[in-house]
Amino acid sequence: MSKKCQLTGKAYLSGNKVSHANNKTKRRYIPNLQTISMMSDKLKGKIKLRVAVSTIRTVEKKGGLDQFLLKTSNSKLHTHAIKLKKRILAIK
């Protein structure tokens, strides 16, 4: 399974771990991904997604999954989220 958020596309970052002696070794910063079921009012059901915790907070702040997808531009969404957005827009 990919280590990428299905709503925002947030993936790992790479960088260096720096020791006290200033030795640098490569490391990966992996996002905190959780598998959750989000309720969609327009689609009338739950959608199982693998998303970052920071994205969950943003979705709750925007007022739910439907509102988050409709208010966010396609350039900031992952391809899976764009497909969900098209399904929601088709219902309107």
ABEGO torsion letter per residue (X at the ends): XBBBBAAAGBBBBBBBBBBAAGBBBBBBBBBBBBBBBBBBAAAGEBBBBBBBAAAAAAAAAAGEAAAAAAABBAAABBAAAAAAAAAAAAAX
